[in-house]
Amino acid sequence: TYTIKLKFTSILRKTMKLGWFCVILGGILEIFWVSGLKYSTSLLAYIITGILVFCSFSLMIIATKKIEVSIAYAVFVGIGAAGVALSEIVVFGASTSPLQLTFIALLILSVIGLKLASKENDKQDLKVIQEFSHDLGIDTIAQKLETLESSQTKKDSK
């Protein structure tokens, strides 16, 4: 039973990591496609921008299946907004003020804060999933499998 619970918990953690990977990569792709909307001048550039939009939103859809949608969306949009603002300043030489930089930094800190706060939700989600697996009888099935496995091991050792 303990082994199955550990495997289940491990799979859940990997799933959540995949969700965060998708949110972050989707947010990074958003930076590129938003810039592509502004700076594209050829059909090929618009096609690449369209592909980036598709990939970005596909990653976001995957992420919302793995982690809480409100947190995922806020982080996704925050990465995109801060990234676009910074790329406009750094890459394209847009003028900026100290107040704009302050708010960009605040946005980045807010995204980080949401990610850190979601760890508390992850712990609560694990507890709910464990209770749910108990209610579904996964614990009972795991015990029966272990019993069968141990009896098979005893037969094999004879």
C-alpha positions in Angstrom: 0.0 0.0 0.0 2.8 2.4 0.9 4.6 1.7 -2.4 1.5 2.4 -4.4 0.8 5.6 -2.5 4.4 6.7 -3.1 4.1 6.0 -6.8 0.7 7.8 -6.9 2.2 10.8 -5.1 5.3 10.8 -7.4 3.1 10.8 -10.5 1.0 13.6 -9.1 4.1 15.7 -8.4 5.5 15.0 -11.9 2.1 16.1 -13.3 2.2 19.4 -11.3 5.8 20.0 -12.5 4.6 19.4 -16.1 1.8 21.9 -15.5 4.3 24.6 -14.3 6.6 23.8 -17.2 3.7 24.4 -19.6 2.7 27.6 -18.0 6.2 29.0 -18.0 7.0 27.9 -21.6 3.6 29.2 -22.8 4.3 32.6 -21.1 7.7 32.8 -22.8 6.1 31.9 -26.2 3.5 34.6 -25.5 6.3 37.2 -25.4 7.4 36.2 -28.9 4.0 36.1 -30.5 2.9 39.4 -29.0 6.0 41.0 -30.4 5.3 39.2 -33.7 1.9 40.8 -33.9 3.5 44.2 -33.6 6.6 43.7 -35.7 5.7 41.2 -38.4 5.9 42.5 -41.9 5.8 39.4 -44.1 3.5 36.5 -44.6 6.1 34.1 -43.1 6.4 36.2 -40.0 2.6 36.2 -39.5 2.5 32.4 -40.0 5.2 32.0 -37.4 3.3 34.3 -35.1 0.2 32.2 -35.6 2.1 29.0 -34.8 3.4 30.6 -31.6 -0.1 31.7 -30.6 -1.3 28.1 -31.1 1.6 26.6 -29.2 1.3 29.1 -26.4 -2.4 28.5 -25.8 -2.0 24.7 -26.3 0.5 24.7 -23.4 -1.8 26.8 -21.3 -4.7 24.3 -21.9 -2.4 21.5 -20.8 -1.3 23.4 -17.8 -4.9 24.1 -16.6 -5.5 20.4 -16.6 -2.6 19.9 -14.1 -2.8 23.0 -11.8 -5.4 25.5 -10.6 -6.6 27.5 -13.6 -6.7 30.9 -11.8 -3.1 30.6 -10.7 -1.9 29.2 -14.0 -3.6 32.0 -16.0 -2.3 34.8 -13.8 1.2 33.5 -14.0 0.9 32.9 -17.8 -0.3 36.4 -18.4 2.1 37.9 -15.9 5.1 36.3 -17.7 3.8 37.5 -21.0 3.1 41.1 -19.8 6.4 41.5 -18.0 8.3 39.8 -20.8 6.8 42.0 -23.5 7.4 45.1 -21.5 11.0 44.2 -20.9 11.6 43.1 -24.5 10.3 46.4 -25.7 12.7 48.2 -23.5 15.8 45.9 -24.0 15.4 44.7 -27.5 13.5 47.4 -29.3 14.8 50.4 -27.3 11.4 51.7 -26.0 11.7 54.6 -23.6 10.8 53.9 -20.0 10.4 55.6 -16.6 11.4 54.5 -13.1 7.7 54.2 -12.4 7.2 51.7 -15.3 10.2 49.7 -14.2 8.8 49.6 -10.6 5.5 48.2 -11.8 7.2 45.7 -14.1 9.3 44.5 -11.0 6.1 44.4 -9.0 4.4 42.3 -11.7 7.4 39.8 -11.7 7.3 39.6 -7.9 3.5 39.0 -8.0 4.0 36.1 -10.5 6.7 34.6 -8.2 4.4 35.1 -5.2 1.6 33.3 -7.0 3.8 30.4 -7.8 5.1 30.1 -4.2 1.5 30.5 -2.8 0.4 27.7 -5.0 2.7 25.3 -3.2 0.2 25.5 -0.3 -2.6 24.6 -2.6 -0.5 21.7 -3.9 -0.2 20.3 -0.4 -4.0 20.7 0.0 -4.6 19.1 -3.4 -2.4 16.1 -2.3 -4.5 15.6 0.8 -7.7 15.8 -1.2 -6.4 13.3 -3.7 -5.3 10.9 -1.0 -8.7 11.1 0.6 -10.3 10.6 -2.8 -8.2 7.6 -3.5 -9.2 6.1 -0.2 -12.8 6.8 -0.9 -12.5 5.1 -4.3 -11.0 2.0 -2.7 -7.6 2.4 -4.2 -6.1 1.6 -0.8 -8.0 -1.7 -0.7 -7.0 -2.6 -4.2 -3.4 -1.8 -3.3 -3.6 -4.1 -0.2 -5.0 -6.9 -2.3 -2.2 -6.5 -4.9 0.4 -6.6 -2.2 -1.1 -9.7 -0.8 -1.1 -11.4 -4.2 2.4 -10.2 -4.8 3.7 -11.5 -1.5 2.0 -14.9 -1.9 3.5 -15.1 -5.4 6.9 -14.3 -4.0 6.6 -17.0 -1.4 5.6 -19.5 -4.1 8.5 -18.5 -6.3 11.0 -18.9 -3.4 9.8 -22.5 -2.7 
